[in-house]
Amino acid sequence: MRASQDELIRGGTARRGGRRRVFAAAVLAAAMALTGCTSGGGGDGDKPSSWQGGGESGPKAAATITEPAADAKDVPASTAVTFTTKEAEETTVELKDSAGKAVEGQLAKDGKSWLPDGALAYGETYTATVTATGDDGKPATATSTFTTMAKPGKQVRVTSFLGDNQVVGVAMPLIVKFGRAIPEDYRDDLQSRMTVTAKPAQEGIWHWISPTEVHYRPKVFWKANSTVSYKVQAGGLPLGDDWYGRSDLTVDIKIGPSFVMTVENRTKRMTVTKDGKVIKTILVSLGKKSTPSSSGTMVVIEKLRHTVFDTMEELGPDEGYRTEIDYAQRLTWGGEFIHAAPWSEGVQGRTNVSHGCVNVSMKDGNWLFANTRMGDPITVKGTERKLQNGNGWTDWNMSWDQYVKGSALPYEPPAEPGDDTSPSADEPSVEPTA
């Protein structure tokens, strides 16, 4: 079961895959029987039933809660309240625990479901009330009291690579990892509970790198100096084979200035732009023919002021080396870096002599190290080898159409400019299915 983007706002979708969340028909019938104060088929054909037994007619609107069903037990703590309404001009949903404390949540954009802001407590009884009001101003209500399941014994840990308040580059993907492989049949449910809010608004999408890792990137680089928040509502969510999400996750980060590096093998030069303006040109030496640098768009993964490159075990005593390195910035898992290389300064700008890295002078290495941050992009062009996707954070090495294919949910472009449903530049964007 896949949810469309229109079915979600902030909290996620109320749709459930029928494969594992279907309540018994008899229980659903009981839920419908509890629907109160609704118009509809009284005992006389299409004639509305009387209101409170008096002469005044009842409300035009009607509401029915379909899930969780009335008196349902062992309801997942991730549950949404799904319902149907008829002739409703306004619909509100209220959820309270057994002590009468209200639970905060968000109504879906399509008006058919409501999702709590966080996982419900385990083993707790809740009462959901849906109120539909028609153009006659009369409310119709439906209620359902249900009990959540006991805390499960098998829980999947959810982690974020980034932490709150980190400042990252404009190419930084959002990275969420899971402590257990998520079966493909469950990824749509999970992804529908993963929201990204950017200010100013920016279009983006989630892409499953592997069964245990999912990334998010915007269609184009993040806008400089924007703020981004992302939320994973996995707490209590069924994730297959009696495993459930351990907890929800919320992270707030900041995007720094636009700092973009472009390297041309033909000229052996790096062009550095900041916020769209060229601020520096740097001579480089790339990988020699036997160990060429990768052509493609990479991202700064980590920065090491001083380190040692040791390939003796990998390449052996004849080809291997052990060298102290300054101002190293990792670009691939395979060992390609930007780094200072004083031994090649005499040929930088003219000849490629490295083992695949982007060699720069000590002075330029120091300058780059002082100005870059994790998540800044670098594109290398014109070498003998193409960057392999997965060798580093290669999210930007794929076209947008390729990236969209990695989503567990269908992609729906945002509303066209001028459409009343499109976010303004001053409002945050919410991308729950992307």
Secondary structure, DSSP 4 states (H G I P E B T S, - for coil): ----GGG-SSS------TTT-PPPHHHHHHHHHT-BS--S--SSTTPPPBSTTSSSB--S-EEEEEESPTT--SB-TT--EEEEEES-SEEEEEEEETT-PBPPEEE-TTSSEEEESSPPPTT-EEEEEEEEE-TT--EEEEEEEEEBPPPPS-EE-EEESS-TT-EE-TTPPEEEEESSPPPHHHHHHHHTTEEEEEES---EEEEEEETTEEEEEESSPPPTT-EEEEEE--TT-B-STT-EE---EEEEEEE---EEEEEETTTTEEEEEETTEEEEEEE-B-B-TTSPPEEEEEE--EEEEEEEEE-HHHHHHHH--EEEEEEEEE--TTS-EEEE-GGGTTTTTT---BSSSEEE-HHHHHHHHHH--TT-EEEEES-SEEPPTTSSS-GGGS-HHHHHTT-SS---PPPPTT-TTSPPTTS-EE-S--
